[in-house]
């Protein structure tokens, strides 16, 4: 078993982009454990399925802050039609998202690109991941997470 002790937390960023879903899930679990977060704590979430009542679409980003849901960003419109009791069935943490979820975004804060050593990580996807930022200095590159890695 390969144990990752928060993967050099001195360079761990609040924004993370991955090529693969297993890495995305791993980084989210690691981040939640590292920050000792609980469900419904403030932070980014993503819809893993649509929610008819609220009009939430699969893949849509939400932020939780001050006990409310905000669409898209902490400054976005308030989403009132998503009850907290059903949110865990619809949402998941989004401290790390896949590259395709970041298309069209510009990051002004530091972020990490995961899976850079993956054999299927194409130049086009790397271009998409790198051009989310405004400076190469704000980007940390990480290779693939081993299949048997455990976040502690």
C-alpha positions in Angstrom: 0.0 0.0 0.0 1.3 3.4 -0.9 0.4 6.1 1.7 0.4 9.7 0.8 0.8 12.1 3.7 -1.2 14.9 2.1 1.3 14.9 -0.8 3.6 17.6 0.4 0.9 19.8 1.8 3.3 22.8 1.7 2.3 23.1 -2.0 -1.3 21.9 -1.8 -3.6 24.4 -3.4 -7.3 25.2 -3.0 -7.9 24.7 -6.7 -7.0 21.4 -8.4 -7.5 20.0 -11.9 -7.2 16.4 -12.8 -7.2 14.4 -16.0 -8.9 11.3 -14.5 -11.9 10.8 -12.2 -10.1 8.5 -9.8 -7.5 11.2 -9.2 -10.2 13.8 -8.8 -12.0 11.7 -6.2 -8.7 11.0 -4.4 -7.7 14.6 -4.2 -11.1 15.7 -3.0 -11.0 13.0 -0.2 -7.5 14.0 0.7 -8.4 17.7 0.8 -11.4 17.1 3.0 -9.4 15.0 5.5 -6.5 17.4 5.5 -8.8 20.4 6.2 -11.0 18.4 8.5 -14.1 19.4 6.6 -17.7 18.1 7.2 -20.5 18.0 4.7 -22.2 21.4 4.3 -19.0 23.3 5.3 -18.2 26.3 3.2 -16.5 25.5 -0.1 -17.0 24.4 -3.7 -19.3 21.6 -4.7 -20.3 20.2 -8.1 -23.6 18.6 -9.1 -23.1 14.9 -9.9 -26.7 14.7 -11.2 -29.5 17.1 -12.1 -32.0 18.4 -9.5 -35.3 19.3 -11.1 -36.7 21.5 -8.3 -33.7 23.8 -8.2 -33.0 23.7 -11.9 -29.5 22.4 -11.1 -27.7 20.8 -14.0 -25.2 17.9 -13.9 -21.7 19.3 -13.7 -22.8 22.7 -12.5 -20.6 24.4 -9.8 -22.0 25.6 -6.5 -20.4 27.2 -3.5 -21.5 26.9 0.1 -21.1 29.9 2.3 -22.8 31.4 5.3 -25.3 28.5 5.3 -26.5 29.2 1.7 -25.8 27.7 -1.8 -24.5 30.1 -4.5 -24.5 29.2 -8.2 -21.1 29.4 -10.0 -19.1 31.4 -7.4 -19.3 32.8 -3.9 -20.7 36.0 -5.5 -23.2 34.2 -7.7 -27.0 34.1 -7.2 -28.4 32.3 -4.2 -29.9 28.9 -4.9 -32.9 28.5 -2.6 -34.5 25.3 -4.0 -31.8 22.8 -2.9 -32.6 21.5 0.6 -29.6 20.6 2.7 -31.1 17.2 3.4 -31.0 16.2 -0.3 -27.7 17.9 -1.2 -25.5 14.9 -0.4 -27.5 12.8 -3.0 -27.0 15.5 -5.7 -23.6 17.1 -4.9 -20.0 16.2 -4.2 -17.0 18.3 -3.1 -15.2 20.2 -5.9 -11.8 21.0 -4.5 -10.6 19.1 -7.5 -12.5 18.9 -10.8 -11.6 17.3 -14.2 -10.2 19.5 -16.9 -13.4 19.6 -19.0 -15.1 21.3 -16.0 -12.7 24.2 -16.2 -13.1 25.1 -19.8 -13.9 28.8 -20.1 -12.6 29.7 -16.6 -9.7 31.9 -15.7 -7.9 31.2 -12.4 -6.2 34.1 -10.6 -5.3 32.0 -7.6 -2.7 29.2 -7.4 -3.8 25.8 -8.7 -2.4 22.3 -9.2 -2.7 20.2 -12.3 -2.7 16.5 -11.5 -2.0 13.4 -13.6 0.7 15.1 -15.7 2.5 11.8 -16.1 -0.5 9.9 -17.4 0.1 8.4 -20.8 -3.2 9.6 -22.2 -2.8 13.2 -21.0 -2.6 14.9 -24.4 -1.0 18.2 -25.3 -4.4 19.7 -26.0 -5.6 18.8 -22.5 -2.4 20.2 -21.0 -2.9 23.4 -23.0 -6.5 23.7 -21.6 -5.3 23.1 -18.0 -2.3 25.5 -18.2 -4.3 28.3 -19.9 -6.8 28.4 -17.1 -4.2 30.5 -15.2 -2.8 33.9 -15.8 0.8 32.9 -15.0 2.9 29.7 -15.0 4.2 30.8 -11.6 0.8 30.0 -10.0 0.7 26.4 -11.3 2.0 23.3 -9.5 2.3 20.1 -11.5 1.7 16.7 -10.0 2.1 13.3 -11.6 -0.4 10.4 -11.4 -1.6 9.2 -8.1 -0.8 5.5 -7.6 -3.9 3.1 -7.8 -3.4 1.9 -4.3 -2.8 5.3 -2.7 -4.5 6.1 0.6 -5.0 9.7 1.8 -4.2 10.1 5.5 
